[in-house]
Amino acid sequence: MRFTLHQLAAFVWTARLGTVHAAARHLHLTQPAVSHRIRDLEEELGIQLFERQHQRLAVTDLGRNVLVYAERVMSSAQEMARLDLRRTITGLIRIGVDESCATAGMPQILKDLKDCYPALRVDLTVGGGAQLLEKINHHELDVALHTGQSSQPDVTSQFIGFTEHQWVAPLDLMVPDGEAFLPAHALSHRIVSNAPPSTLHASASRWLASDGYAFEDYSACNSLSLMVSLVVSGHAIAVLPASIARPYVAANAIKVLRAHPELPLVPYYFSYLAHHRSDTTARILDIAKRNLQVAGFFHSSGLAPADQ
């Protein structure tokens, strides 16, 4: 059956008020519109719903059975409308993100959260992965988007995709041998990096260690935007998230070095306090993941299994 709420409303209000004219006034419709909806409903059900008695319409015996169910449907629809699903998430949510996420997708994530849930207030913390992991483990955050994975029993960390790290350099940097960028080459240049225990430092350190080198001589910097500026200005080379480097590469301001071996992909997580409402975290995760995917934040071959 393919009856509609509009048809049921025309039937219910005509039955309650006794005339099509009264139902039309109540529903702010014309009488022909109400009559047409009732006829369509009768055709769909294959029964007559009304019979005329004097100047009023009386519900038929079969129609009275339909009326019981129609009123239930209308009541449920009204209750659903009163829920106002846009406002079911209220109060304060404390969200932590690393700088790459903040730069690549957070403005649109916050806009979508505000548009969908205007009663929700967001406190945003931007920090390194280790810092965010510590904060959520100590319940100073409710949600975190980061490269860390919590082992605390009251924190759930859900894998949502892989991010890519790249060695980047000024345009005029010459790579020996013409193509591959090796650990031995990196050590002949000034390197700028986050300090440990950052994920970027760990990526660079493991890459150098793959050829037996220690990552000891570098300039520490806690700002990705400043690191990019230092590379653009020719001051240093760096390992950066691909989502951060991409617009500068496209603008021909820096170049990506073809590292050998390749830097491994980095798992990215959505962590949240386990006692939080599951519908709240699920909706925030959906908005965050969708916008990060659109922004090209995740590596195309490294999406979470459900997104492949």
QUIBELWO-V731095 format. One record per backbone hydrogen bond with DSSP energy under -0.5 kcal/mol. CO is the residue of the C=O (numbers start at 1). NH is the residue of the N-H. Records with the same first field share a line. If there is no record, write none. Layout:
CO=NH / NH
This chain:
4=8
5=9
6=10
7=11
8=12
9=13
10=14
11=15
12=16
13=17
14=18
18=57
19=23
20=24
21=25
22=26
23=27
24=28 / 29
25=28
30=34
31=35
32=36
33=37
34=38
35=39
36=40
37=41
38=42
39=43
40=44
41=45
42=46 / 47
49=60
51=58
53=56
56=53 / 58
58=51
60=64
61=65
62=66
63=67
64=68
65=69
66=70
67=71
68=72
69=73
70=74
71=75
72=76
73=77
74=78
75=79
76=80
77=81
78=82
79=83
80=83 / 84
81=84
84=87
85=88
88=90
91=121
93=95 / 123
94=142 / 143
95=125
96=145
97=127
98=102
99=103
100=104
101=105 / 106
102=107
105=109
106=110
107=111
108=112
109=113
110=114
111=115
112=116
113=117
117=120
119=91
121=93
122=124
123=95
125=97 / 127
128=132
129=133
130=134
131=135
132=136
133=137
134=138
135=140 / 141
136=139
142=273
143=96
144=146 / 271
145=98
146=269
152=155
154=274
155=157
156=158 / 272
157=159
158=270
160=304
161=268
162=299
163=266
164=242
166=168 / 240
167=257
168=238
169=255
170=173
174=176
175=178
180=182
181=260
182=185 / 186
183=187
185=188
186=189
190=237
191=219
193=221
195=198
198=202
199=203
200=204
201=205
202=206
203=207
204=208
205=209
206=210
208=211 / 213
209=212
214=216
216=218
218=220
219=193
223=227
224=228
225=229
226=230
227=231
228=232
229=233
230=235 / 236
231=234
237=192
238=168 / 240
240=166
241=244 / 245
242=246
245=248 / 249
246=250
247=251
248=253 / 254
249=252
253=171
255=169
257=259
258=181
266=163
268=160 / 161
269=146 / 271
270=158
271=144
272=156
273=276
277=281
278=282
279=283
280=284
281=285
282=286
283=287
284=288
285=289
286=290
287=291
288=292
289=293
290=294
291=295
292=297
293=296
299=302
302=162
304=307 / 308
305=308
